[in-house]
Each structure stands twice: as C-alpha cells, then as structure tokens.
Amino acid sequence: MRSGIRCIQVLTFGASLACAGSIAQPNGEEIYKQKCLNCHGVTGLANSGVGKAMKVKPATDPDVKKMSEAEMIDAVRNGAGKMEAYNGILTEAQIRTSTDYFRRFVK
C-alpha cells in the first residue's frame, strides 16, 4: 500500500512539473518585447531609434503587408537583411507565437 501511495505521489509531482514547464513558456507578446521591440517598436512601426537607424520597414509597409505567415516565420527563423536569425535561439513554437503577435500590427 505504501509503495502505491508513493507511486501516485511521484506521478503527481512529475505531472505538476510538466505543467509548470509549459506554463513558463513566454507568449508571443513577451517574446516580441524581449527580442523584437528594440528594432520593430511597440506597435510594429519601427519608429524606435534602432529601427530608424537600421531602416527597418514598418508593419504597414506594402512589402511587409504582402508577406505570408510562412515568409515571416522564415525571416525570423533564418534572418532577413540586417535582422539576426533566431533559429537555435528561439524554439519553433516561440518563433510562431512571436510572428503571430507581430502580424497583429500588419493592417
């Protein structure tokens, strides 16, 4: 009986750790703020000092607006122009959620 209870305790502890790991993953907005905000600005308009200096196109630029989701994900993954590649820095899920967040600015 004791070993059965101990087994349940261990399984419960393991399950709670697994849930905590998934909860700790930053969402798209948090990743954007950490990795993208300096160049792309608060609302994707690239109006920050760094964004202006690097001539980053705003989310409202026709070239940015015509990019598909897959093209944007590829740009984040592999870099584009002066933008660094985040492959190996961010997980695939983080790349996708940060891209989804940025796409909110593309109107």
N, C-alpha and C positions, 0 to 999 in steps of 0.2 A: 504494500500500500504506500509506504513512504517513497519508494522509487517511482511509483506512478505519479504522485504529487510533485516530486522533484522534476520529473519529465515535463509535466504541464507547466511548471514554473519556468523552466528553461525555454520551452517553446514560446510561452507568453513573452518572456524577456526578448527573445530573438525577434519575434514579430513586432514588438514595440520599437526595437532598434531599426528594423527595416522601414517601418512607417516614418520614424524620425528622419531617416536619411532622405526619403522622398519629400518630406516637408521642408527640409533645409535647402532644397534646390531653389535658386533665385528665379523669380518670374521674369518675363520679358522686359518689364519696366525697370526692374532692378539691374538687370544685365545691361540694358541700354544706358542707364545712368552711370554704371561703372566703366563701360568700355566705349560708348559711342558719343555721349553727351559733349565731351570736350570739342569734338570736331563738328558734329551734326546739330548741336544746340538743343535746347529744351524742347522745342516743338519741330525739330527736323529742318529748320530754315537755314542751318549752317551759318548763323549770324554771330557765332562766338568769335573771339579773337583768333583762335587757332583755325576755325573753319574759314574765316575770311582770308587769313594768311595763306592757307593751303588751297584756296579757291574751290572749296567743297561745294558741289551743286546742292541746292536745297531740295527738299522733298517735292516741292511744287514745280521744279524744272521739268520741261517736257521729256527730256531724256530719262529722268528718273521715273516719271509717271508711266512711261511706256514699258518699263522693266517688269517682267513677270516675277512672280514669287520665287520661282526656281532660279532665275537670274540673280535676284537679290541674295538669296541664300548662298549661291555660288560666289558672289562678290565678298560676302562675309567670310565664307569658308577659305577662299583662296586669295583674297585681297583684290583690290581694283585701284589702279592708278597709284596714288600715294597711301592708300588705305592698307594697313597691315592685314595679313591673313590670320584668321582666328582658328584655323584647323589645328587641333592639338592643344589649343589654349582653352577653347570652349567645347563643350560636348555638342553633339549634333542636335540634341533637344534644346540646348541653350541658344545655339545659332538660330534655330527655327523660331523660338519664342521671342528672341530679340528682334528678328526680322519681322515677325507678326506685329510687334509693338511699333516698329518704325513705319510699317505700311499704313498705320492709322493716320499718319501725317500726310501721306500721298493722296491728294484730293484733286 
